Amino acid sequence: MNIPSKLIEDAVTEISRLPGIGKKTALRLALHLLKQNEAHTEALALALTTMRSEIRYCQTCHNISDADECSICQSHKRNPAIICVVEDIRDVLAIENTNQFQGKYHVLGGVISPLQGIGPEELHIESLVSRIQASKENSPVEEVILALSATMEGDTTSFYLGKRLKALDVKVSTIARGIPVGGELEFTDEVTLGRSIMTRINYHSD
């Protein structure tokens, strides 16, 4: 792609690093920004820089947050007795969009994948165990929902968690398989995902 400006070429290169954006789309975006009021572009740049430097992760559930604890963990309207375990933040957003779940979350930060060198110790599993154990003093966690993608890695992680949580005297369930095997949670439509949450089933790791 021949671009007559090194400045635009540099912008296109950086924009095209974003997932799902090729060089042509990146060029269109760069030219669009060039046509906008300078204040608009500066506001965008500031928002991105501020997000990157100031975003935090909830100390309780590892969700994205503007403070040490996210708004979901802080909310008194959410049921603390039910924890929905998900792979990453995108899955929290997907489930929240269904308006079918009123419990709280725990973000693992990935799934077990030996081929990629990701074991249980790389995930937020121990903090989940500690969270459940600590809850017994005040508001005990009664159920843990494993809302992981129906992939080999997701199933491996669910199996591991089922074994790990077995001794904690807590009900372990998994979302119903209205989600296709091999499907990613974030790409599942809201109706199917919502029904899967509502019709979850007990999880057996044996």
C-alpha positions, 0 to 999 in steps of 0.5 A: 500500500503506497501512502504519500505521507509517513505520518499517515503510514505510521498511524495506519500501521498502529491502527492495523494492529487492532484485532479485525482491522486490516490496512485498508480499514486502518487507512479509512479510519486514519483519513476519517480522523484527519477530517475531524475537528482536531479536538475530537482526535485529541479527545480520542487519544486522551481517552485511550491513554487514560484508559491504558494508564488508569484502568484497574482490575477488581481485587475481588473478582478480577473484572475491569474497574475504575476502582479497587473493587468493581461496581458489580462486587460493590452492588448490594443488589447482586446476590453474593451467594452465586458466583459465575466463573468466566474466562475473561472480561468479554464474557462478563459483558456478554452475560450482563447483556442478557439481564438474566444473571444477578449474582457476582463474577469471578474472572479466571483470566484464561483457561487451562491450555497445556499446548500454550503453557497455561496451567492452573497456577497462571489463572485466578483459581486460588483467589476463587478458592480463597474467596469461597472459603472467606465467605463462610464467615459472613455470606456463604457462597452457595453455588458456583456456575462454570460459564466457560466456552464449550471447547476442549480447553474450557472443558478441561478447566471446568473439570479441574475446577469441579475437582478443586471445589468439591471439598468446599461444600458448594454447589457447582453447576455449568451453563446448559449446552444451548451454546454449540460445542466449540463455540466461544461465549462472547460470540453467542447470541444474548437469548441463547446465552441467557437461557443457558444461564437460567437453565444451568445444570449441576456439574459433575467432575467424576 
